[in-house]
Amino acid sequence: MDESLIVDLLWRRSEDALTMCANQFGAYCHRIAMNVLHNGDDADECVNETWLKVWNAIPPTKPTKLRAFIGKVTRNISINRYNSDHAQKRARTVETAVDELADIPAPQADDNEITHIINAFLRAEPERSADIFIKRYWYLESVKGIAVEYGWSENRVAALLFRMRERLKLKIEREGLI
């Protein structure tokens, strides 16, 4: 199904668009939520909340990449749910992934410029490395899970991610955004 058709239906407030979203993006959203929450029931609730947030956001927002927009909504809902459920005792996967990125200075740029820089950085990396970076920092998968998936040691994955973060930091510095 063409994403622009779904966006148009959402824009016109057609409830059929939500069914289309659930059919086309439900599994994708559930995977994102599961990687953050590690609980099927909580993930289901976050995915259901995603459809409400998307319904309320379109209009006025008119995303050009609906899959990315919906993924971001699911991810934010899941992280918020995780934070509220674990206010006193946080699981290490999400917290560690965020901590790993803390060494990269926050660029002084708008979201579009930051997105462009990160996308350019990932396009310049080998495909497997870019996939691992995305799995770790977008989908919040554990280093152990990534290592198992690729048949690597955890140290190899951690070292690759460290070197990539250092290269991204240099790219941001070279762009003069810090």
SULTAZI-V689720 format. One record per run of one state. SS is the DSSP state (hx for helix, st for strand, lp for the rest). FROM is the first residue (numbers start at 1). LEN is the number of residues. Records with the same first field share a line. If there is no record, write none. Layout:
SS = FROM-LEN / FROM-LEN
//
This chain:
lp = 1-2 / 12-4 / 38-2 / 58-8 / 86-6 / 102-9 / 125-2 / 138-5 / 151-3 / 175-4
hx = 3-9 / 16-22 / 40-18 / 66-20 / 92-10 / 111-14 / 127-11 / 143-8 / 154-21
//
